[in-house]
Amino acid sequence: MANATQAPLVICVGHASLDQIYRVGMLPDREGKYRAIEHIEAGGGMAANAAAAISKAGGRSELWSRIGDDDAGVKIRRWLEVDKVDIRHVQRIGDARSSTSAIIVDSGGDRMIIGARDISMPSDTTALPIERIKEAAVVLADLRWMEAVRAVFSRAGELGIPRVLDADLGGREALPELLALTDYAIFSEAALADFLPDLDTQARLDRVMLHGPKHAGVTCGVRGYVWRDTFGGGSVPAFKVGVVDTTGAGDAFHGGFSLAVAERRSVVDCARFAAAVAAMKCTRLGARAGLPDRASVEAFLANAETL
């Protein structure tokens, strides 16, 4: 387990990408040429963004991911290094293409994402340093590398290390198996509806609990975070901020929640901390520019207004 004198380590497993982000006045509704108000290139990817959020907010993060041995991969690694993420176990795969995304963001912060992933990327997990898991306080994974999630969550379960699943869109067929290996299952609203259609939110969360997690939650944007757990459940409201870009807000929430779990906070505190990290992220363009440090999160929580 993690050394009590150090910041807790969270191992993050899954997706890393390179984002090209264009800010426009209004999302396009037809074909044509459009002029961007602003453009930036930045690091992205669900697990990678969560790892950056953890490091920025005072934890230690280690990313286990796969990228191509290409120019985009070089930039992905460089952005992760800037964000103080341990990338020793980010695998560079020859002849593979790194993930990239084109993201269009409107004046209200809503966005459209067009992503490209190399479907031929090897899924082998033999290079994963499974022995490192015993050093972690928490493991966090998204759904972009299923074989790695199974291996890491299985070993973490044997060691009694909490497992947080970013259950976003994708991997619907594998979810029942992965939920059985999960302690904290956190969905986006769209992903939860896709997984369990024709039910209301509470019924969906109750159904998720039947698959094995002790905590099932859903991020609901401006309506905050709602969960069910072995003690019943609860909710926390979203915080009021000037929204510039919602890209990566869910990733930031997962990172903040995982760090708070690693610090052994109550579920309510975990949810409030995560909601603050996600809200503050939304004040800047891109998935990582707005990620706050610990002092900023604490100051925000002391003074923030809820929606």
C-alpha positions as CSV (number, residue, x, y, z in Angstrom):
1,M,0.0,0.0,0.0
2,A,1.0,3.7,-0.3
3,N,3.5,5.1,2.2
4,A,1.6,7.3,4.6
5,T,4.2,10.0,4.4
6,Q,3.7,10.5,0.7
7,A,0.8,11.8,-1.4
8,P,-1.3,8.8,-2.3
9,L,-0.6,7.1,-5.6
10,V,-3.5,6.5,-8.1
11,I,-2.7,4.2,-11.0
12,C,-4.8,5.3,-14.0
13,V,-5.4,2.8,-16.9
14,G,-6.7,3.6,-20.3
15,H,-6.9,6.3,-22.9
16,A,-4.4,9.0,-23.8
17,S,-4.8,11.3,-26.9
18,L,-3.8,14.5,-28.5
19,D,-6.6,17.1,-28.8
20,Q,-7.0,19.8,-31.4
21,I,-9.5,22.2,-29.9
22,Y,-11.4,24.9,-31.8
23,R,-13.6,27.5,-30.1
24,V,-16.4,28.9,-32.2
25,G,-19.4,31.1,-31.6
26,M,-21.9,28.3,-32.4
27,L,-21.7,24.6,-33.2
28,P,-22.1,24.0,-36.9
29,D,-25.5,22.6,-38.0
30,R,-24.7,22.2,-41.7
31,E,-21.7,21.7,-44.0
32,G,-19.6,24.6,-44.8
33,K,-16.5,26.6,-43.8
34,Y,-16.3,28.1,-40.3
35,R,-13.7,30.4,-38.7
36,A,-12.4,29.5,-35.2
37,I,-12.2,32.2,-32.6
38,E,-9.4,30.3,-30.9
39,H,-7.4,27.1,-31.4
40,I,-5.2,25.2,-29.1
41,E,-3.4,21.8,-29.1
42,A,-3.4,19.9,-25.8
43,G,-3.2,16.6,-24.1
44,G,-6.4,14.6,-23.8
45,G,-7.9,11.1,-23.2
46,M,-10.0,10.0,-20.3
47,A,-7.5,8.2,-18.1
48,A,-4.7,10.7,-19.0
49,N,-6.9,13.7,-18.1
50,A,-7.9,12.0,-14.8
51,A,-4.2,11.4,-14.1
52,A,-3.4,15.0,-14.7
53,A,-6.2,16.1,-12.4
54,I,-4.9,13.9,-9.6
55,S,-1.3,15.2,-9.9
56,K,-2.4,18.8,-10.1
57,A,-4.7,18.4,-7.0
58,G,-2.0,17.1,-4.8
59,G,-1.8,13.3,-5.5
60,R,0.6,11.1,-7.4
61,S,-0.6,9.6,-10.6
62,E,0.8,6.9,-12.9
63,L,-0.6,6.3,-16.3
64,W,-0.7,2.9,-18.0
65,S,-1.7,3.4,-21.6
66,R,-0.8,2.7,-25.2
67,I,0.2,5.2,-27.8
68,G,1.8,5.1,-31.3
69,D,5.5,5.7,-31.9
70,D,4.6,8.8,-33.9
71,D,4.6,12.5,-33.7
72,A,1.3,12.6,-31.9
73,G,2.6,10.1,-29.4
74,V,5.6,12.4,-28.7
75,K,3.3,15.3,-28.0
76,I,1.0,13.2,-25.8
77,R,4.0,12.2,-23.6
78,R,5.2,15.8,-23.5
79,W,1.9,17.1,-22.3
80,L,1.7,14.4,-19.6
81,E,5.2,15.3,-18.4
82,V,4.1,18.9,-18.1
83,D,1.2,17.7,-16.0
84,K,3.5,15.8,-13.7
85,V,2.1,12.4,-14.6
86,D,4.4,9.4,-14.3
87,I,4.6,8.0,-17.8
88,R,7.1,5.2,-17.4
89,H,4.4,2.7,-18.3
90,V,2.9,4.5,-21.3
91,Q,3.7,2.0,-24.0
92,R,4.9,3.2,-27.4
93,I,3.8,0.8,-30.1
94,G,5.6,0.8,-33.4
95,D,3.5,1.1,-36.5
96,A,0.5,2.1,-34.4
97,R,-1.3,5.5,-34.6
98,S,-1.8,7.5,-31.5
99,S,-5.4,8.6,-30.7
100,T,-6.3,12.1,-31.8
101,S,-9.4,14.2,-31.4
102,A,-10.9,17.3,-33.1
103,I,-13.0,19.2,-30.6
104,I,-15.3,22.1,-31.5
105,V,-16.4,24.2,-28.5
106,D,-19.2,26.8,-28.7
107,S,-19.6,30.1,-26.7
108,G,-21.6,28.3,-24.0
109,G,-18.9,25.6,-23.4
110,D,-20.8,22.8,-25.1
111,R,-18.6,20.7,-27.5
112,M,-18.6,18.3,-30.3
113,I,-15.8,15.6,-30.3
114,I,-14.6,13.7,-33.4
115,G,-12.1,11.1,-32.2
116,A,-9.8,8.7,-34.1
117,R,-8.3,5.6,-32.5
118,D,-6.2,2.9,-34.1
119,I,-8.4,-0.2,-33.8
120,S,-5.4,-2.4,-34.6
121,M,-3.6,-1.3,-31.4
122,P,-2.3,-4.4,-29.6
123,S,-4.3,-5.3,-26.5
124,D,-1.7,-7.5,-24.9
125,T,-1.1,-6.9,-21.2
126,T,2.1,-8.8,-20.6
127,A,4.1,-5.6,-20.3
128,L,2.0,-4.2,-17.5
129,P,3.9,-4.0,-14.2
130,I,1.2,-5.7,-12.2
131,E,3.4,-5.9,-9.2
132,R,3.2,-2.0,-9.0
133,I,-0.5,-2.2,-8.0
134,K,0.4,-3.0,-4.4
135,E,1.9,0.5,-4.2
136,A,-1.3,2.2,-5.1
137,A,-4.0,3.6,-2.9
138,V,-6.6,3.5,-5.7
139,V,-6.7,2.2,-9.3
140,L,-8.8,4.1,-11.9
141,A,-9.7,2.9,-15.4
142,D,-11.7,3.9,-18.4
143,L,-13.2,1.5,-21.0
144,R,-10.6,1.9,-23.7
145,W,-8.3,-1.0,-22.9
146,M,-10.6,-3.8,-21.6
147,E,-7.9,-6.4,-21.2
148,A,-5.9,-4.1,-19.0
149,V,-8.9,-3.2,-16.8
150,R,-9.6,-6.9,-16.2
151,A,-6.0,-7.6,-15.2
152,V,-5.6,-4.5,-13.0
153,F,-9.0,-4.6,-11.3
154,S,-8.6,-8.4,-10.6
155,R,-5.3,-7.9,-8.9
156,A,-6.4,-4.8,-7.0
157,G,-9.4,-6.7,-5.7
158,E,-7.1,-9.4,-4.4
159,L,-5.1,-6.8,-2.6
160,G,-8.1,-4.9,-1.2
161,I,-7.3,-1.7,-3.2
162,P,-10.3,0.4,-4.2
163,R,-11.2,0.3,-7.9
164,V,-12.9,3.3,-9.7
165,L,-14.4,2.7,-13.1
166,D,-15.0,5.5,-15.6
167,A,-18.1,4.0,-17.2
168,D,-18.4,6.4,-20.1
169,L,-19.9,5.5,-23.5
170,G,-18.4,2.4,-25.1
171,G,-17.9,-1.2,-24.0
172,R,-21.5,-1.7,-23.1
173,E,-21.3,-5.5,-23.7
174,A,-18.4,-5.8,-21.3
175,L,-19.8,-3.7,-18.5
176,P,-21.5,-6.4,-16.5
177,E,-18.2,-8.3,-16.2
178,L,-16.3,-5.1,-15.4
179,L,-18.8,-3.9,-12.8
180,A,-18.4,-7.2,-10.9
181,L,-14.7,-6.2,-10.5
182,T,-15.5,-2.5,-9.5
183,D,-16.0,-0.8,-6.2
184,Y,-17.0,2.7,-7.5
185,A,-18.8,2.8,-10.8
186,I,-19.2,6.4,-12.1
187,F,-21.2,6.9,-15.3
188,S,-21.9,9.9,-17.5
189,E,-25.6,10.5,-17.8
190,A,-25.6,9.4,-21.5
191,A,-23.6,6.3,-20.7
192,L,-25.9,5.2,-17.9
193,A,-29.0,5.7,-20.2
194,D,-27.3,3.7,-22.9
195,F,-26.5,0.9,-20.6
196,L,-29.9,0.8,-18.9
197,P,-32.6,2.4,-21.1
198,D,-36.2,2.8,-20.1
199,L,-35.6,3.3,-16.4
200,D,-35.3,6.4,-14.3
201,T,-32.0,7.5,-12.7
202,Q,-32.5,5.9,-9.3
203,A,-33.7,2.6,-10.8
204,R,-30.7,2.6,-13.2
205,L,-28.2,3.1,-10.3
206,D,-29.9,0.4,-8.2
207,R,-29.6,-2.0,-11.2
208,V,-25.9,-1.1,-11.5
209,M,-25.4,-2.0,-7.8
210,L,-26.8,-5.5,-8.5
211,H,-23.8,-6.1,-10.7
212,G,-21.4,-5.8,-7.8
213,P,-20.1,-2.2,-7.1
214,K,-20.6,-0.8,-3.6
215,H,-21.1,2.7,-5.1
216,A,-22.9,3.6,-8.4
217,G,-23.0,7.2,-9.4
218,V,-23.8,9.4,-12.4
219,T,-22.6,12.9,-13.3
220,C,-25.5,15.0,-14.4
221,G,-23.8,18.2,-15.6
222,V,-25.5,21.3,-14.1
223,R,-27.7,19.0,-12.0
224,G,-24.7,17.7,-10.0
225,Y,-23.8,14.1,-9.0
226,V,-26.2,11.4,-7.8
227,W,-25.3,8.0,-6.3
228,R,-26.5,4.9,-4.7
229,D,-24.4,2.8,-2.3
230,T,-24.6,0.2,0.4
231,F,-25.7,2.9,2.8
232,G,-28.5,4.2,0.6
233,G,-27.2,7.0,-1.5
234,G,-27.2,10.8,-1.9
235,S,-26.4,13.7,-4.2
236,V,-24.3,16.9,-4.3
237,P,-25.2,19.9,-6.5
238,A,-23.0,21.3,-9.2
239,F,-21.0,24.5,-8.5
240,K,-21.6,27.8,-10.3
241,V,-18.7,28.9,-12.5
242,G,-18.2,30.8,-15.8
243,V,-18.2,27.9,-18.2
244,V,-15.8,28.1,-21.1
245,D,-15.4,24.5,-22.1
246,T,-16.9,21.3,-20.7
247,T,-14.3,19.0,-22.5
248,G,-12.8,16.7,-19.9
249,A,-15.1,17.7,-17.0
250,G,-16.1,14.1,-16.5
251,D,-12.4,13.0,-16.5
252,A,-11.6,15.7,-14.0
253,F,-14.5,14.5,-11.8
254,H,-13.1,10.9,-11.9
255,G,-9.6,12.1,-11.1
256,G,-10.8,14.2,-8.2
257,F,-13.1,11.5,-6.8
258,S,-10.3,8.9,-7.0
259,L,-7.9,11.1,-5.2
260,A,-10.4,11.8,-2.5
261,V,-11.1,8.0,-2.1
262,A,-7.3,7.5,-1.8
263,E,-7.3,10.0,1.0
264,R,-10.1,8.0,2.7
265,R,-12.6,10.8,2.7
266,S,-16.3,10.3,3.2
267,V,-18.4,9.7,0.1
268,V,-20.0,13.1,0.4
269,D,-16.6,14.8,0.6
270,C,-15.3,12.7,-2.4
271,A,-18.3,13.9,-4.4
272,R,-17.9,17.5,-3.4
273,F,-14.2,17.5,-4.0
274,A,-14.6,15.9,-7.5
275,A,-17.4,18.3,-8.4
276,A,-15.2,21.3,-7.5
277,V,-12.3,19.9,-9.6
278,A,-14.7,19.4,-12.5
279,A,-16.3,22.8,-12.2
280,M,-12.9,24.6,-12.1
281,K,-11.7,22.7,-15.1
282,C,-14.6,24.1,-17.1
283,T,-13.3,27.7,-16.7
284,R,-10.6,27.2,-19.3
285,L,-10.4,25.9,-22.9
286,G,-9.2,22.3,-23.2
287,A,-9.3,19.3,-20.9
288,R,-6.4,20.3,-18.6
289,A,-5.7,24.0,-18.6
290,G,-8.3,24.7,-15.9
291,L,-7.3,21.8,-13.6
292,P,-6.8,23.3,-10.1
293,D,-4.1,22.8,-7.5
294,R,-5.0,21.7,-4.0
295,A,-5.0,25.2,-2.5
296,S,-7.3,26.5,-5.3
297,V,-9.8,23.6,-4.7
298,E,-9.9,24.3,-1.0
299,A,-10.4,28.0,-1.5
300,F,-13.1,27.3,-4.1
301,L,-15.0,24.9,-1.8
302,A,-14.9,27.5,1.0
303,N,-16.6,30.2,-1.1
304,A,-18.3,28.6,-4.1
305,E,-22.0,28.9,-4.9
306,T,-24.0,25.9,-6.0
307,L,-26.5,25.7,-8.9
